[in-house]
């Protein structure tokens, strides 16, 4: 029998192996859509070209939200286990460490994406400077064109 043929496919809605859902794109998608709607209202400048970045930020924030909920619950369980003198099994500890490391990575990604979209104070200052520079360049171009038209050059 070829490898894997003896396995029975999971039934629709099966969540037996799902622990916290921070890696499940399908489970996170509804929350990511809600976050995306909220983010779109906050964007200082909007362009259809930003859609993939906004989508990635929304999914990242949904992952972080799910991870933080799970990590908070696990930390409570760990504190109770320590208090009661119970040991924490290695599989749970390993999963927890991986989720903590991934959450730190997601925080870094979210910070970069927020900055890219102009959703941090520093990035808004940069956008303001760019807008002001663009406005100055447009005014200089208009003045040059006016002189050229009016001066007969």
N, C-alpha and C positions, 0 to 999 in steps of 0.2 A: 504494500500500500504506500503510495507516495506520501511524503511528509505533509502533515496538516490535513489530510483528507478525512481523518477520523474525528476532526473537530466539528461540533455542531454550531451553526451560526447563531449569534445572539438574536433574541427576539426584539422587535421594535420596542423602544422605551427602556431596554435593559440598562440599568445603572449600577450593576453589581460591582464593577471594577472602578467606578467613579468615586474618588475620595473627596476631593475638594473642588474640582472643576476648573482650576486656574489654567489648565492646558487645553481645555475643551472649547474649540472655536465655536462649535454648534451651540453649546450651552451658554457661552458668553455673548453670542451674537445679538440677542434681544437687548441686553444691557448696554452693549457697545453702541447700538443704534440710538438708545436714549441719550447716552453720553455725547454722541456725535451731534445730535440736535442741540444740546446745551452748548457745545463748543462752537457751533456755527454762529450762534448769537453773540459770542464773545470775540470773534475774529475782528481785529481792527481793520484789516483789508481782506477782501474776499475775491477769490478767483477759482474757476472750475479746476484749474491746474493743481490747486491745493487739496483736492478731494482725497487722493491716496494718502497724503500725510495726515489729514484729519481722521481718516478711517483707521490708520495705524495708531494714532494717538488714542482714539476712542477704545480700540481693542486693548491697547496697553493699559489704559486706566481701568478697564473692566477686569483685566487679569490682576492688576494690583489690588483692586477692591476685593475680589474673591480671595486672593492670597492672604490679605490682611485679616479678613474675617476668619479664615481657617487658622492662620497663625495665632491669632488672639485666643481662639477656642483651645488650641493645642497647648498654648502656654498656661492656660488655666488648669488644664488636665495635668500638665507636667508639675506645676506647683503643688497640686493636690497629691500627686504620686510621691513627690519628695517629702511632703509633710507627713504622709502616711507610711513612709519607708518602703514604698513599692519601687521596683525597677522599671525603667522605660525600655521597651524592646528595641533592638538595634534597627529593625526595618522601619519603625516609626521615626526613630531618631535620624536615620539616613534620609528618609523622605522629607522630614522637617528641614534638615540642613540644605537639601537641594532646593526646596521651595523658598527658603530664606535667601539663598544665593541668587535664585532666579528673580525674586522680588527686588533685590538690590539692583540687578541688571535692568529690570523694568522701570525702576525709579530713574536710573540714568537715561534710559531711552526716552521716557516721558519728559524729562527736563530738556533734552535736546530738541524733541519735537515741539514742545511748548515754545522754546526759544525760536525755532525755525518759523513758527506760525505767528510770531509777534505777541505771544501771550505771557511774556514776562516783562517786568519793568525795564530791564536792560535792553531787551529786544525792541520794546516800544520806543525807547530813546533812539535806538539805531534807525528804526523806521521813520521817526520824526525827522531825524537828520537827513535821511535819504529823501524824504518828501520835500523838505526845505531846499536841499540841493537841486532837486528836480525842478522845483518852482523857480529857483534862481536861474537855472539854465534855460528854462522856457521863457522867462522874462528877458534874458539876454538875447535869446534867439529872436523874439518878437521885436526887440529894440533894433537889432541888426537888420532884420527884414524891413522894418519901417524906414530906417535910414536909407537902405538900398532903394526902396520904392520912392521915397520922398527926395532923395538926393540925386536921383538919375544916374547913379553909378553903374 
